[in-house]
């Protein structure tokens, strides 16, 4: 932690001397319980410089290692492998045609659709298929279960945009009506 305080003090001192304001010169610097005196600061600076000097290595001390890779190629002579001769024996295989079986399963019986399913009765399907989509045009009234009553703003190829007060919502057309998300005045 003292190291961080030391680095901050160095940064602060350099910025103060850069701007020409050295108000803290000669004063103790630090936080609540990490105050550094000028003597401690000088000791930390000296120890840092020593540690940096120990790390620095003279490049003349590093030995020159020269490796001649051409010599390595001569030493690793590997005899070449000769390709194996193909055998003259012929293996004859015969295929047995599998027997095709017909399934013995009986067709599944239909279980009753859950309540609220759009496929519950044929009557619902007939009602949905009898909706005339040509009646729906900009200005028509439409009702949504959550958003309430709205007016059709515009219809594109596969989308319908409905205004519910200040908000405009986009739905798939005619799927939103087929699936019961939107309802017209007549249905």
Beta strands, then each sheet from edge to edge (+ up, - down):
strand 1: 29-30
strand 2: 35-36
strand 3: 141-144
strand 4: 148-155
strand 5: 159-164
strand 6: 167-172
strand 7: 182-184
sheet 1: 1+ 2-
sheet 2: 6+ 5- 4+ 3- 7+
end
